[in-house]
Amino acid sequence: MTSPSRNKNIGAPRRRALAAGAAALSALALLAAPAAWAQPRQGGTLNWLVNPVPASIVPLTTTAGGNAEIGPKIVEGLLTYDYDLKPKPLLATAWSLSADGLQYTFTLRKGVKWHDGKDFTSADVAFSILTLKQVHPRGRGTFANVVEVRTPDPHTAVVVLSKPAPFLLTALAATESPIVPKHLYEGTDIAASKYNSQPIGTGPFVFKEWVQGSHIILERNPNYWDKPKPYLDRVVVRFVLDAAARAAALESGAADLANGTGGIPLSDVERFRKLPGVEIDTRISPYLGSHQQIYFNLDTPALQKVEVRRAIAQAIDVNAFAKTVWYGLGTPSASPIGKGISRYHDASIQPYPYDPKAAEAALDAAGFKRGAGGTRLKLRVLYNPFQERRAADFVRQSLGRIGIDAAVESYDFATYVTKAYTERAFDITLESLTNLFDPTVGVQRVFWSKNFKVGLPFSNAAHYVNPEVDRLLEAAAVEVDETKRRQLFVDFQQIVHRDVPSIELGANPAITVLAKKVRDYGPTGEHIRGSFADLYFQP
């Protein structure tokens, strides 16, 4: 035992040493904490704001609304992608292309189960790809060259093409080409299937419930093939239509994540950057891209004259649009292939010069002189709710200055889709048709005459027909030489710019708001349209 006198002599130095050691350990602990926190932790409920309310959950027969965001948490694709759009394994673990470019062979992951307990096999892949070819808005183009899908065994699928499809290997994410269960869909009306809204998938989350107008609940899949993922216990998708209410929920912590039209008004972005509890992510998904445009209905007699369309283009100041409507947060681009697809974008194409006087003279020459009250003609203006009402008002005011009475009609998302693509009850519509990962998939659908079909959403809204454009697009879709393919797309862009079936606005802002505790919500190129399998909460 230490004597009291000895303890008295060394007590102070020891206490100082112990205190110093404790301080050092505390400092080391603080330094080590971020690394420890970086390890994914199990548990928690993600409150995720999505707007507008989707018509379904699986992006199979439509990519309308939020289903391309929600669906990939439940159903999966053959592949996922990094931010350079290089493919990574998902339901397929390996893939190869034949020397002639006409056969893709996929080795499928073993031991994967559908949420109802059935085995996932190559039969599901074959059924899904052939179904996507028939019913998906872009599938008619994406899988146009697919003639059959062979299934030599349960874990091998061979996609056989009539012509090369150089874009196909990038089209296989869940958000674009979901693999669905053959045993539940086969022999049914695909468009009316209850499984579009009550999905059974192979993904990290299992569908629990959908209360219309309120929320969707997804729960952790305890049998997910990629253990220990997912880390979350639950995802609650909340539909809050009012932008101010969404901002309040994110600011208060009642919501954890929101993106795009499901998030905050652009006018709030700078204020949110300064808040301590949230982060602003402006990354654009390379898989999705961002692009917005104005389409003319070429079935409207007055708009069949290219002189009228060019005059309208001269009356809309695209740069002012970007500064006022987008608060300077977007990237203007006058080409239908935006700057995000840099390898094919034609930077020489610029907006028609803003010149209202020249526009008025052109309208006079085209036979549309101002009448009583100064009005030349009346046009109906629609807008996809993925664009703001402010965008439509900007166009209305611009056209009003040159004597065009543009009446803005506002609808919920589902009604807008019906009005624009089924009833075709519009003269001008402001759309949000992204370029996606390749022009053959994201851009061809818009200008290819063979993709005009009444009732097919997000396709050729203008009803644009140009045989040379069709030829260029069809040639680019099968051209494996990158230099030649680029030239085909450049020629296409030049013709479309001259014909003015659209006024291209460019890449709209991509704003994601997330609570600081949210980690790894978008680690793949699909960004928020990925699976959330990696998402976890930092303490």
N, C-alpha and C positions, 0 to 999 in steps of 0.2 A: 504494500500500500504506500502511496506517495505521502510524504509528511506534509503537514500544513505549511511549514515554513518554505519547503521546496516548491510547492504549488503556488505559493504567493510570489516566489521569485520569477517563475516562468509563465504565470497565468496571463499576464498582459500581452507578451509577445505571441503566445499561442492563440489567444483570442483574436489578435490582429491577423495572424496567419489564417486562422479558420475563416474569419470574415472575408479576407482577401480571396481565399479559395472558393468560398460560397459565391462571392461576386463573380469570380471567373467562370464558375460552373453555370451560374445564371446567364452570363453573357453567351457562353457556349451553347446553352440550351436555346436561347433566343435565336442565335445564328443557325442552329440546327433545325429550328421549328419549321421554316418554309420547306426544307427538303422533306421533313416528315409529313407535313401537310400535303405535299405533292403526291404522296402515295394515295391512290384512290381508296375511299372509305365507303363501306356499305351503308345504305339506309337513306331515308328522306323522301319527301314528296316535292316534286317540281311543279310549281304553278306557272303555266305557260299560256300566254295570251295569243290568240290566233284570230284574225279577221281577214276577209269575211267568213261567214259560216259556210262550210263546204256542203256540197250536195251529197257527197259520199266520203268514205274514208280511204278506200283503196284507189290509187291513180291508175285504174284499168281502162274504164270507158270514157273517162274525162280527167283532165288535169285541173279542173275548175276549183277555185278557192283554195282552201288549205289542205286538200287531201294529198297533194304531192309532198307536203311537209309532215302530216300526221301519219300517213300510210307506211312510210319506211321504218317506223318504230315497231310495226307489227309484221309486215311482209318484207321479204328480202329480195335482192337481185342476185344474179350470178356473180357480179363483181362490185367492188367499190373502187374509189379512185383517190389519188393524192392530189395536192394542189397544182401539180403539173399535168394532171389528168392521165397519169400512168396507172394502169389497172392493178388492183390488188385482190387477193382471194376473198371470196365470201361464200356463197353456196357452191361456187366452183373453186377448186383448189389448184387447178392447172388448166392450161389451154394452149392450143397450137393451131396454126393456119397452114393449109396445104400449099404446095409450091405454085399451083395455078390460082390461088386466092379464092377458091370456090367451096372450101370446106373448113369450118371451124369445129374443132373437137374439144369438148369440155369434160374434164374429169370432175365429178361431183363429190361433195363432202359426204362422208359416211356417218351414220349415226344421228342424222338430223331428223327431228320429229315435227310434224304439224302440231299446232296447239291442241288438236283433238286426239293426239296420240298416234295418228297414222304415220307411216314412214314416208319421208320425202324421197322421190325417185326421179329418174330421167323422164318418166311419163309425164310428170308435172311440168318439167321444163318444155317438153315438146308441145304439150297442150297450151301452155302459157304463151309461148312465142307465136304460135299459129293464131291464137285468139287475139293477141295484141295486134297482129297484122290486120285483123278484121275490124276491131272495135276501138282501138286507141286513136285519139286525134292525130297523133304523129306516126302511129304504127304503120299506116298504109304506105308511108314513105320510108320509114326506118327499115321495115322488113319486106319491102317491095320485091327484093330479089331472092327471098327465101322460098324455095320450092318444097322442101320437106325438112323434118327434123328426125333423124334416125336415133333409135334407142337400142343399141346392141346389147346393153346390160343395164341394170338399175342405176349404175353410177357413171354412165357415159352417155353424153348427148352430142350428136353430130349435126350441126346446122349446115344444110346444103344450099348453095346459092346458084342462081342461073347466071349471074354476073357478079364481079367483085363488088364489095361494099366496104370501102376503106374506113368508114366511120363506125361500123357496126360494133367493134370491140369496145368503143367508148359509150355505147348506148345501153349498157346492161346494168345500170344502177337501179335500185328499188324504186326511186322516184320517177324513173323513166320507163322501166320495163319490169314491173313486179312479177315475181313468180307466185302463182296462185294454185290452190289445191284442185287438181283435176277431179278428184272424187266428189267434190262439192259443187263444182261448176258445170261439169260435162252434162250435156243434154238439157240445159236450162236456158232461159232467156238471160243472156249475160248482162245486158244493160239493166234488167229488173231484178237481178239476184240480190237476195237479202244479205249475202256475204260481202257485198260492196260496202255496206254500212255496219255490218256486224262481222268483221273479218276474222278469218282463221289463217294464221301465218306461221312462219318458222322463226320470227324475229325475237328480239330481247324482251318485248312487252306484249302482254295478252290483253285483248279488248275486253273491258268489263261492262261499261254502259255508256249510252249516249242519251242525255236528256236534251231534247231539242230546244235550241235557244239559250241553253245554259252552259253545258259542259260535256266533255268526254272524259272517261276515266280509263287509263291503261294501268295494268299491274305487272309487276316483275314476273318474267317467265322463269320459274325455278328450274326448268329443264333445258335452259338455253345451252346450245352446243359449245359456246365460247365462255366457259366458266373461268373466273367467278363473275363475269359480266352477266347482266347489267348491274350497276351499283345502286341505282335508285330503287326504292320500293314501289313507287307509284309516280305516274305522270297525270296531272289533271290539266286538261286543255280547257281553258275558259274563253268564252266568246263574249267580249265586251265591245260593243259597237261604238261607244262614245270615246273619242280620242282623249278628251280631258280626263275621263274616268280611268282610261288605261294609264295615262301619265301619273295620275294620283296613286294607282295601285302599285306601279313600279317604284315610285318615290317613297312610298310608305313601307315597302317590303311585302305587301300582300301578294304581289306577283314577282316571279324570279326571272322571267325571260320573255322577250317580245321582239318581233322582227318585222320590218317593212310596214305594210298597212295595218298590221296587228300591234304596232308599237306606238311611239309618240309622234305628235306633229313635228314636222321639220323645224318649226319655229321654236321648239323646246330643246333642240339638240345642244346648243351651246350652254344652256342653263344646266342640262343634265350632265354635261362634261365636268361640271364643278361640284357635283354632289358626291359626298363621301362614300355612300353605300352602293353605288352602281358604276358600271363601266359602259362605254360606248365602243362598239366594234363596227368599223366601216369596211371590213373586208367584203369583197364581192365574190360569191361562189363562182369559181371558174366553170363548174358544171352547169350552173343555171345561167350565169350572166345576168345583166340587167339591161333592159332596152324598152323604150316606149316610143309610140308613134301615133300619127293621125292617119286614118284611112278614109278614102273617099268611096262612096257607094257608086260604082260605075254603072249601075242600073238606073240611077237618077239621071234623067235626060240632060239637065243643065251641066252635070259633072262629067258627061261623056266627052265634052270638049276639053282637050288638053290645055287650051289657052285659059280656060276658066280655072282649072286646077293650078296652073302655074301662077295665075294672078292671086289666088288664095295663098299660095306658098309665099309670094312676095309681101303679103299683108301680115304675116305672122313672124315676128322677130324672135327667132329661136334662141338667140343669146340672151335676150331680155327674159324670155320664158325661163331659161335655166337659172337666172339670177333671182327672179321674183318667186316663181312657183317652187323651184328646187332649193332656194336659199343659197345658191352657189355650190351646192353639195354634189351635184351630178356631173356628168361628163358629156357635153353636147357632141353629137355626131350626125352628119347629114346622110350617111350611107346606111342602107338596110343591113349591112354587115358591120356591126359596131367595132369600136376600138378594142374591145375586150378580146376579139378573135384577131389578134394583130397579124397573124400569118396570112390572112385572107382580106383584111380590111383595106380598102382603097382610100388612102388619106387625101388624094387629090380632089375628092368630091366634097364640095362645100355647100352650105345652105344657099337657097336662092336669096339674092340680096334683098334686104328689107327696104321696100320702096312702095308705099301706099299709092303714090301718084301714078307710077307705072302700072300698078295693079288696076287702078280705076280706068286708065286708058285702055288696058287690055280687055276689061269687062265691057267697056263701051263698044270696042271693035268687035267683040264677040256677040253683040246684040243685046246685052243686058245693061241698058242705060237706066239711070235713076228715074223712078216714077214718082207718083204723088207721095209726098212725105219723105222722099229721098231714098226709097227702098228699091233695090234692083231685083232681088229674089229672096225667097225664104227657104231656109234649110233647117232640118232637124239634126241636133247634135246630141249624141249619146256619149257616155264615158264609162269605161270599165271602173268599178270601185277601187281597183288597184291603182288607178290614178285619182288624184284629189279633185273634188268639185272645183277647186281654185283653178286647176288646169283647164277645165271646160269653160269656166268664166273668162279666162284669159283669151281663149279662142273666140268666144262670143264677142268680147269687146273689140278684138282685132278686126273681126269681120264687119262689125257694126261701123267701123271707121270708113269702110269702102262701100257701104250701102247694102250689105248683106244682113238680113234679119235672121240671126242664128238663135233658134230657141233650144235651150238646154233642157233635156229630159233626164231626170234622175231616177234610178231604180236600184233595188237591192241586187246583189250579184246574180242570183239565179234568174231573175226577170231580165236583167241586162243580157245575159247569154241568149235567152229566148228571143228577145227583141232584135239583137244583132245578127244572130246566126240562123234562127228558124224563121221568124217573121220578116227579117231584113227590113225592119221599120226604122230606117235611119238614112241620113244623107252623108253625115260625117260622124265618125266615132273615134274617140281617143282610146287607144288600146295599150296593152302591156304585154306584148308577145316577145318573150326573151329570145335571144339568139341561141341560147343553150351552148352545148359543147362543140357543135359542128354546124356549119351552114346548111348541110343537107337535111339535118334534123330540125334545126330551129328556124331557118330562114326559108327553105324551099316550100314548106307548107303554106307560106303566106302569099307567094307569087306564082306558084305552079298552077296552071289552069286546071290540071287534072285533080287538084285537091279542093276544088270548089264543089261543095255538096251542101244543100240546104239542111240545116240541123246539125252539121258537124262543127263543133265549137273550136275556136282558136285556129282557124284554117285561113282560107282565102276570102277574107271579109270583103275585100273590094270587088270581087268577081273580076279579077284582072286576067286578061287573056292576051298573051303575046307568044306566038310560036317560037320565035328566036330565044326568048327567055326560057321557055320550056326545054328547048334543045340544050342550052347551056347548063341548066340545072341538072338535067338528066345525064349529060356527059360528065359533069363534075362528080355526080353521085357514084360513078363507077371508075373514075380515073385514079390510078394508083401512083402515077408520077406527080409528085408534089408541085413541081414547077408548072406543069401543064394545068393541074387542078387550080392553082392560084389564078392563072390567067383566065380560065373559064369563069371564075367568080368575079374577077375584075371586070370582064366584059359584061357580065350580068348586072353588076352594080351601076355601070355607066348607062345601060339601057333603061333600067328602072328609074334612075334619077331623071332622065329625059322625059320618060312617060308620066311621071308624077302620079302613080296610083296611091302614093302615101307621102306624108311629110314626116321624115325621120327626126326624132328629138334627141336620141342618144341614150346613154346609160343613166337611168334615174338613180337617186341616192339609195344605197343599201345600208340601212341603219339598224343594228341590233343593240338592244338594251338588255343588260344582264346584271343581276346581283353579283357583287364581288365574290360571293361564296361559290358561284357556279364555275366549274372547271370542265374543260374538254367537251363543250357542247357541240363543237363543229370541227373535229380533227381531220375530216376527210374533205375532198373537193366538193362534195355535195353540201357542205356547210350545215345549215339548219335543216336541210332535207336529208340528212343522214339518219342514223338509227338511235342516237342517244345512248348506245350501249356503253360508251366510255364516260358519259357524264357523271360527275360526282360532286358532292358539296365539300368545300374546304371549311374546317371549323372556324 
